[in-house]
Amino acid sequence: MLKLYRRIGWPLKVIGELRMHWGEECNLCQMQVLEFAGSILARAIRSSVYRELVCQAYRVA
């Protein structure tokens, strides 16, 4: 999943070794809230489809 999250622009930083979680190997990661918000904004600026998804999610919340 780490590869997918990075591909969609999440600014994840690996901070630990692989470990088992719910039956699969997972990386312990962290990310800063402002960096995450910035990555969402940057992608929404580049993609009208992504921008609409973000707007819809905001309206639901």
LINGI-V449862 format. One record per residue. N is the residue number from 1. RES is the residue in one small letter. OMEGA is omega in degrees with one decimal (* if undefined). Layout:
BEGIN
n = [N | N]
res = [RES | RES]
omega = [OMEGA | OMEGA]
END
This chain:
BEGIN
n = [1 | 2 | 3 | 4 | 5 | 6 | 7 | 8 | 9 | 10 | 11 | 12 | 13 | 14 | 15 | 16 | 17 | 18 | 19 | 20 | 21 | 22 | 23 | 24 | 25 | 26 | 27 | 28 | 29 | 30 | 31 | 32 | 33 | 34 | 35 | 36 | 37 | 38 | 39 | 40 | 41 | 42 | 43 | 44 | 45 | 46 | 47 | 48 | 49 | 50 | 51 | 52 | 53 | 54 | 55 | 56 | 57 | 58 | 59 | 60 | 61]
res = [m | l | k | l | y | r | r | i | g | w | p | l | k | v | i | g | e | l | r | m | h | w | g | e | e | c | n | l | c | q | m | q | v | l | e | f | a | g | s | i | l | a | r | a | i | r | s | s | v | y | r | e | l | v | c | q | a | y | r | v | a]
omega = [-179.4 | 180.0 | 178.5 | -179.3 | 177.5 | 179.0 | 178.7 | 170.4 | 179.0 | -177.0 | -177.4 | 175.6 | 178.6 | -177.3 | -179.9 | -179.3 | 173.4 | 175.1 | -179.2 | 177.6 | -177.7 | 174.3 | 177.1 | 178.8 | -178.7 | 175.3 | 172.7 | -174.9 | 172.3 | 171.3 | 179.4 | -177.4 | -179.1 | 176.1 | 178.7 | 178.4 | 178.3 | 179.5 | 176.7 | 179.3 | -179.8 | 179.9 | 178.2 | 177.3 | -177.8 | -172.0 | 179.0 | 178.2 | 179.0 | 178.7 | 178.7 | 176.8 | 178.7 | 179.2 | 177.8 | 179.1 | 179.9 | 179.4 | -179.4 | -175.2 | *]
END
